[in-house]
Amino acid sequence: MQTLFESMEEKAPPGGAPVPETARRVLVLVPYPVDRAYTYAVPDGMDVSPGDYVTVPLGKREVPGVVWGTSDEDVPPKKLKMIVDRFDLPPMQAAHRDFLSWVAQYTMSAPGAVLKMCLSAPAGLEPPKATTGYVLNDWVRDVLAHSPHLNPPPSRRGEEGQRAMDQARELRKDMTDAETRLWFCLSKDQLGHKFRRQHPIPPYVADFACIEKNLIIEVDGGQHNDSAHDEKRTAFLNSLGWRVLRFWNNEVLENIDGVLQTIITKLAEHSPPPSARGEDQGGGRAKLLRNLNPQRRKILEALSDGHPRRASEITDMAGCTPGVIKTMVGQGLLRTVNLFSSAPCRNPDIDRVGPDLSPDQRATADHLIAQVKSGEHHTSLLDGVTGAGKTEVYFEAIAEAVRSGKQGLILLPEIALSNAFLDRFKKRFGCIPALWHSHLTPAQRRTTWRGVADGTTKVVVGARSALFLPYQDLGIIVVDEEHDPAYKQEDGVIYHARDMAVVRGHRGKIPVVLVSATPSLETILNAWNGKYDHLVLPVRHGGAEMPHIDLIDMRADKPARQHFIAPTLHNEIQSTLDRGEQVLLFLNRRGYAPLTLCRTCGHRFECPRCTAWLVEHKKTSRLHCHHCGFATPIPKECPSCHDTDSLAACGPGVERIKEEVAALWPDARTVILASDIVDTNDKLKAVLDDIRERRIDIVIGTQIIAKGHHFPHLTLVGVIDADLGLGGGDLRAAERTFQLLHQVAGRAGREELKGHVFLQTFMPENKVMRAMAADDRDEFLAVEAEERERALMPPYSRLAGIIVSGRDEKQVMETARALGACAPQGPDVLTLGPAEAPFYRLRGNFRRRLLVRAAKTINLQRAIETWVASVKIPSTVRVQVDIDPQSFL
């Protein structure tokens, strides 16, 4: 840190000019891991206020920052530096700056590191740069406006154009000697301009064409003795703005230098732009438009509304390549204009008619709308069964916030940011929301960030990091699937987005809506205790019934050897397929098998960088580590005993289940839905569309299929291993397993067809399985709360995890022991450890953990800060503090 900021002590600001004694001073926080804001001087004539985005010198660089307030630090003028510039953006709101400071204090993180999450797209500070757009040329619009006959029946469109293209292909295969000789001199931009040979201009084919210079070169032989035909052809080409040069074959063959000089002279002449070309002589332009091929006509139709569009938009709408667009520019059909990226979701149609709401939905929506109108903070739990229509309800609150001139934020686990959700949003508001997640391009992040910061973007749908964007006037925060563990950020600044959203709403007087069919224990207790409003949707929308859930005791109903589908589930799958309905088989384990071992010596394949087994993937024929990304080809022999044909795959992954399904139902159309198989939005959308359109019979999926999807004909859900996740001693193992199973079960029977769910388990007596079979969520949560209270575990106490990690195992052990020796202990504080983390080695780092449990009245952060500061930590060892840990691995 000292190296990074040592030049802050230089005696003169950039440019060498001393800072006047009377210069105004402000505090500026920069998005780097600094523990405080630094004092800078404000240049004369620069108007700077708290919240302004500025550029300041930091070391030898100039970096962005935010004015955090006025400074009363007594820094000598010779050590001060000047603010370099102020960005033209509205200032960051005081409530948001206050929130960022609170997050830094609560998570025990550097304020600058928290600010970095807010300034995660620094390019958005600059005004948008122009990009190229395309519109119809003026003459094209005029001809189309006055020639309605240019829209013949589709079967007649483009016939001449297609004939010209076919003729051009044939002519390229059979060029004359003169054409070949001239092409040898024109090709590859030898004259400084690109030429095309046998270029179709319906109904004709030009021998050579330079689109850039509107120049056509014709090489005539004996077949061109018809001067009347040539004059008609030339007149037609001239009417389109082309200049025509004609040469005889013998000129090209005997005087190529003279021919080339004539062409060079013509190329050097000024070529009028397409918009300046002459009148439509002989109807040539109209004929050109009439004979465009269907693809180019689609481009004209796409631009017929007069709105300029980028090439990417046109290619999506017309199904063409960018090259076609450039060719049409050269032909004078289109012209280019400058476009500036506009903020997404600027004008959602809040008055667009949405779906009919049930009385329960309407009452709940009205309650949320009243909270938005109040301008005060409220936290509500929107608690509805799967398929109850919770999304449509909170959409009404989003609409009210936008109607009030404010912005709306919907947080979703990234796995639930599906095209299905975006389609529902577009159906309700007429546009897609502004998106914020890890797969955005830099340009998308820049445009969205700036739209949020200046207030023009009205609705953002994003993953947990979207909470930290600098909203100009936030009016509502929705946390959908609030129970999902993906809201916990485990690296860098460690925080839980659900809890931080409640704090953001409290400090900014913003209503917060937590949405779930399976609320977290912390949330449901706050609702039961009256701290949160509890809004309940008890039945599915449209009269659909909840699925019936049965347990399959795998101790009695055993599958065949090396199979994983129990006979009962097998029979149900067969019956479902016979009815023409769809099946979902759920297993939250990617790959083919979670463990590969040698039958001869017992060797197990382990990641060399992590305390984890390597997972076999048939798709890649490799063994993968799901924690660090390490992969290696599947060996042909055991690396320990060198025996061949002795490696055995142990346990099932989704790929192995598909193998079993293919053997049992070879005619069934089957697909795997896992993050490593459908690894792009386009692939996911294609698969989901296939399922909805009943082109898939059996879906084999991981947790990617568990949330937010609606398949009307999917009536059977079979969970291959319902016990997965119950082991390991995790505090929340039972709660999370119940939530996941409940969400997966909710995919069955979402419309008029009755759903059925089967859970394969070796522990049918477990409280989770009993609660699932009885469909008694509240009883399960009450029992879970009672057990937590007896154990003095959250939410009845507070926890903090201390993770000591490093490459040097001995240093990590010694540091952990030193921390353990002086750890806080007392009536209201208990420190456990140090002990090896369950993942003792992760990405090459050795890891030890300590766990602090304290009463809720204890200032846990202050106690930990004092404790950790008392131990000298080696520079090669990292000590992380995780307040309110969700994972103990």
Secondary structure, 3 states (H helix, E strand, C coil): CHHHHHHHHCCCCCCCCCCCCCCCEEEEECCCCCCCCEEEECCCCCCCCCCCEEEEEECCEEEEEEEEEECCCCCCHHHCCECCEECCCCCCCHHHHHHHHHHHHHHCCCHHHHHHHHCCCHHHHCCCCEEEEEEECHHHHHHHHHCHHHCCCCCCCCHHHHHHHHHHHHHHHCCCHHHHHHHHHHHHHCCCCCCEEEEEECCEEEEEEECCCCEEEEEECHHHCCHHHHHHHHHHHHHCCCEEEEEEHHHHHHCHHHHHHHHHHHHHCCCCCHHHCCCCHHHHHHHHHHCCCHHHHHHHHHCCCCCCECHHHHHHHHCCCHHHHHHHHHCCCEEEEEEECCCCCCCCCCCCCCCCCCHHHHHHHHHHHHHHHHCCCCEEEEEECCCCCHHHHHHHHHHHHHHCCCEEEEECCHHHCCHHHHHHHHHHHCCCCEEECCCCCHHHHHHHHHHHHHCCCCEEEECHHHHHCCCCCEEEEEEECCCCHHHEECCCCCEEHHHHHHHHHHHHCCCEEEEECCCCHHHHHHHHCCCCEEEEECCCHHHCCCCEEEEEECCCCCCCCCCCCCHHHHHHHHHHHHCCCEEEEECCCCCCECEEEECCCCCECECCCCCCECEEECCCCEEECCCCCCEEECCCECCCCCCECCEEEECCCHHHHHHHHHHHCCCCCEEEECCCCCCCHHHHHHHHHHHHCCCCCEEEECHHHCCCCCCCCEEEEEECCCCCCCCCCCCCHHHHHHHHHHHHHCCCCCCCCCCEEEEEECCCCCHHHHHHHHCCHHHHHHHHHHHHHHCCCCCCCEEEEEEEEECCHHHHHHHHHHHHHCCCCECCEEEEEEEEEEEEEECCEEEEEEEEEECCCCCHHHHHHHHHHCCCCCCCCEEEEEECCCCCC
